[in-house]
Amino acid sequence: MPFSPENLLQVLDQPEVIDWAVELKNRSEALPYLVRAVQGNSLNRNQSRNALHMLFRMAFPENAAIVLHTFSELMRHSDIEVRSEAVQLAIGLWKLSSRLERPLTPSDEQEKC
């Protein structure tokens, strides 16, 4: 099934998303779309939280740095639930990366958060 932003937003607009199979198949198109959407603050709370979880699942191996950067930017989000989710997922991403041969290293700005 081809990537559709409308279908993706519909899937994300739930209290919790369990199955990511279709979206993960289209990760090359979904990742940049999700990064722009969450940074553009155009999603509602459910969509934002689920988008963060989807980004987390798409982070490894090649997208970890951009996903960590996106999470760190959302640590200043106006919605406390989105902000809290971004913080928790950033910590999890950083801890998971420590098991890699080349772990992520946060920037100075990310360390201040």
NORCOR-V854543 format. One record per residue. N is the residue number from 1. PHI is phi in whole degrees, 0 to 359 (999 if undefined). D_LAST is the distance of its C-alpha to the last C-alpha in Angstrom with 1 decimal. Layout:
((N:PHI:D_LAST) (N:PHI:D_LAST))
//
This chain:
((1:999:38.7) (2:289:37.1) (3:292:33.6) (4:222:33.6) (5:304:30.6) (6:296:32.6) (7:295:33.2) (8:297:29.6) (9:298:28.4) (10:294:31.2) (11:295:30.1) (12:289:26.5) (13:274:27.8) (14:225:28.5) (15:303:27.0) (16:206:26.4) (17:255:27.5) (18:257:29.2) (19:251:30.9) (20:246:29.2) (21:305:32.2) (22:295:33.2) (23:293:29.8) (24:289:29.0) (25:295:32.3) (26:256:31.2) (27:300:27.8) (28:294:28.5) (29:268:28.9) (30:289:26.6) (31:301:23.4) (32:296:23.4) (33:297:24.6) (34:294:21.9) (35:300:19.1) (36:297:20.9) (37:294:21.5) (38:287:18.0) (39:287:16.6) (40:280:19.7) (41:57:19.1) (42:258:22.8) (43:257:22.6) (44:280:23.3) (45:301:21.4) (46:300:23.4) (47:299:23.3) (48:296:19.5) (49:298:18.9) (50:291:21.8) (51:297:20.7) (52:297:17.3) (53:294:19.6) (54:294:21.9) (55:300:19.4) (56:302:18.4) (57:291:22.2) (58:267:22.7) (59:294:20.0) (60:263:22.2) (61:266:23.8) (62:270:23.5) (63:249:20.6) (64:301:17.8) (65:295:15.9) (66:291:16.3) (67:292:15.3) (68:299:12.0) (69:299:11.4) (70:297:12.6) (71:299:10.5) (72:294:7.2) (73:293:9.1) (74:278:10.2) (75:291:7.2) (76:248:8.7) (77:299:12.2) (78:290:14.8) (79:272:16.2) (80:298:14.6) (81:291:16.3) (82:293:14.9) (83:299:11.3) (84:297:12.1) (85:298:13.9) (86:298:11.2) (87:296:8.9) (88:299:12.2) (89:290:13.4) (90:296:10.6) (91:297:11.2) (92:298:14.8) (93:297:14.9) (94:295:13.4) (95:295:15.9) (96:298:18.7) (97:293:18.3) (98:295:18.9) (99:273:22.4) (100:275:23.1) (101:298:25.0) (102:238:22.2) (103:294:18.9) (104:293:15.7) (105:238:13.8) (106:291:10.2) (107:287:10.2) (108:302:9.1) (109:294:6.8) (110:292:5.3) (111:293:5.4) (112:291:3.8) (113:291:0.0))
//
